[in-house]
Amino acid sequence: MTIQLILRDFWEFLKKPSYFVSTPTFSLSLTFKLFIGFFIIRILGIILEIKGIHPLVLYITGHELQKQQQPDYGVVNLLVGALLSAPLFEETAYRWGLRFSSVRTAVSLGLIAFYWLPYGGTYSTTITRVWSSPGFYLMVGMGLVVGLTSFALLRIPYFEQRVGTWWKRNFGAVFYVSSLLFGLMHIFNVREINPTVISLAFFITFQQILLGLFNGYVRMKFGFTQAIVQHALFNLVPVLIQLSRS
């Protein structure tokens, strides 16, 4: 599969997200091609931000677009958070359950609930620093309640069949909502949350929304493992930039 074909296939998938069962095999060659494909999309997204989104936001609001910020937690915490825990936990939350099952979907819903509790979206990249944070274990407990309740309901044959049928029939809506929630979650990385930041959340998290769309496609077409790897590669660029400045 060539890079050009990947980009074309991704575009067709965006126009009509399709739910289908496949048994993809992991390939380093494919990993590289997917990375280059999304890198091209990312460059186009950056150009769109600089030439279109930033001037539009400045014109409408009179304010520059807020930037997401990552505190300096040290090299080890940065590498573990950005390249290991964030790809694993965030992909499990927003992509694993896209292929419906009582287990996968319940785990994903539990993690999504955790991430959308107050400032939960910051924990996957700072996981080694938050074990003793106030409220952290309460949030974990609430996420477990949502996940276990979802699992219990989805194990009932009637609900499993009805939800599964609805899920596949309305997969386009599921896919886009999941991608949007994944991207918007990263608004918690902005140091000061205020009404202006909230109103501009879509634009501030535009790059993450793009990743959510692309990795949803990758998960469905090429498997969950490939989605985790692509997420880590996405994070690698800002990690290298941050390390070069330290």
N, C-alpha and C positions, 0 to 999 in steps of 0.2 A: 504494500500500500504506500503510495507516494505521498509527500507532504501536500501537494496540490489536491490529491484525491481526499485526503483527510479534511482539508479546509472546505472543500465542496460538500463532503458528506456531513460535516458539522453544520453547515448552513442549511442543508436539507432537513437535518434533524431539528434545528431550531424552528423551522417553518411548521413542522408537524412532529413533535416528540413522539416516538413510538416505543411501545412496551413489547419486547420480544425476548425470548429465552435463547441465549447463546452460550457456548462453552469456549471462551477465548483462552489462548495460551500466552503466557508472559514472554515477551521478547525484548531484548535490549535495543535491537534495531528499531522496533516500533516505538519504544520509549523515547529514543532520540528524535524520531520523526514527529511524535506528538509534542515533545518539548519545543521543537523548532516551529511547529505549526502554531502552538499557542503563543510563542514568543513573537511571531508575526502579528497575531491578533492583539497582543499586549502593546506592541509598538503603535499599531493603528489606534488603539484605545488612548494611549498617551498623547498622540497627535490630536485626537478629538478633544481630549481634556484641555490641552494647551490652547488650541485654536478656536474651540467652540464653547466648551462648558465653563472654563474659567472666565472668559470675557462676559458670557451671558449672566453668570452669577454676580459678577461685579456690577454689571449694568442694572440688574434687577434689585439687588440688595444693598449695593454700595460697599460690600465687604468682600475681602479676598476669601477664597475657599479655604476652610480649615484643613489642616494636615493631621493625619494620624501620627501618633508618636509612640515609640517603644522606649521605656526606661532602660538605662544601662544596668543590667543585672549580672554582668560578667560574661566571659566567653562561654564557659561551660553551660550556664543556664540559658544563654541565647541559643546555642547549638541544640541542646536537648529540647527546648521549647519550640523553636521555629522549625527544626528539621525532623523531630521525632514525635513529640506529644501532640503538637497542633495538627499535623497531617493525619495522624492516627485517630485522634478523638473527633476532630471536626469532620473528617470523611465518614467516620462511623455514624455521626449524628445526622449528617445531611445527605449522604449518598448510599450508605449500606442498605437502609430501608427502602430505597427507591424500588428495588426488586422485592415485591411484597411477600412477606411471610410473617407469621405471628411473632417469631423471635426477632428477626431483623428489624421489622417496623416498630416493635415495642421498644427495643434498645435505642433506636434512633429517636423516637418520641421522648423517651426519658432524658436523653442527652440534650435534645433541643430545649426541653423545659429547663434543664440546668443552665444552659447557655443564656436563656432569656430571662432568668432571674437576675436581680440587680448586679450588674457588672460581671456576670458569668462569662461573657464573651472574652474577657481578658485572661481567663484562667488557663486556657490550653497552651498559651505561649509563655506563661510564667508559673507553670505547674510546680516547679521545684521550689518556689518561693512562697506558696500560699497555704501550705499544710496547716499553719497555725493562724491563718487570717480569720477575723471575726465573721461568723456566719457561713464559713466555707462548708463545714460538715452538715449544717442545716440545709444548705442548697443541695448537697449531694443526697441527703435523705429525701428531699422533695422530688429530686430527679428520679430516685429509686421508686418512690410512690407512683409517679406518673408512668414509669416504665413497667412496673409490675402490674399495675391496674390495667394498662393497655394489653399486656400479655394475657392476663386472666380473661379479659373480654374477648380478645382475638382467638383464644383457644376454644371458645364455644363455637361449635360447627356452624351454627346459623349466622353469627356475626362474622366469622372468618370468611364464609362464602360470600355474604353480602358485601362486606368491605372490600374483599379481594376483587370481586366483579366491578364494583364502583371504581376502585383504584386503577385497574387496567383500562376501563372505559374512559376515565377522566385523567389519564396519565399526564397529558399536556399541562393541566392545571397543577397537578402535584409537582411536576418537574419545575415549573416556573416559580411556584410559591417556595419550594425548597431552595432554589438558587437565590431568590430574593432575600429570604430569611438569613441564609448563610452570609451574603454580602453585607446586609444591614447590621448584622451582629457586630461587625467590626467597627461600628460607630463608637463602641465602648472604648476603643483605643485612643479616641480623642481625649485629651487631658481634661478639658472643661466642657461638660455637657450643658448646653443652654438651648433655648427655643430656636435660635438661628441654626445651630448645629443640627438639631433634630429635623428642621425643615429642609436642610440641605443634605440629609443623610444619604439619599440615593447617589448624589454626585460625589460626596466624600468617599463613599465605598464603591465607586464605579469599577475599579480594578478587581475588587473581590467578587463583585457580582458577575463580572466577566469570567472569573475563575470558576464560580459556581455553575455557570452555564456550561462551560467547557468540560469541567470534571463530571457533571451530570451525564453529559454525552459519553465521556470516556468510561465512566462506571458501567453504563448500560451496554456499550459496544465492546469494550476491551477488558472489563473486569474491575473489581474493587481494588485489588492490589495495584493495578496500573494507576488508578485514581489517587491512591496514597502517594505513590512515587511522584506523580505529576505535581501534587500539592507541595511536596518537599522541594522539588526543583523550582517551583514558583517562589517559594520562600528563600531559596538559596541566593538569589540576586540581591535582595535588600540586606540579607545577612552579610554577604561579602562586602557590600558597600559600608555597612556599619562597622565591620571589623577593620576595614581599611582606614577608617577615621579614628579608630581607638589607638 
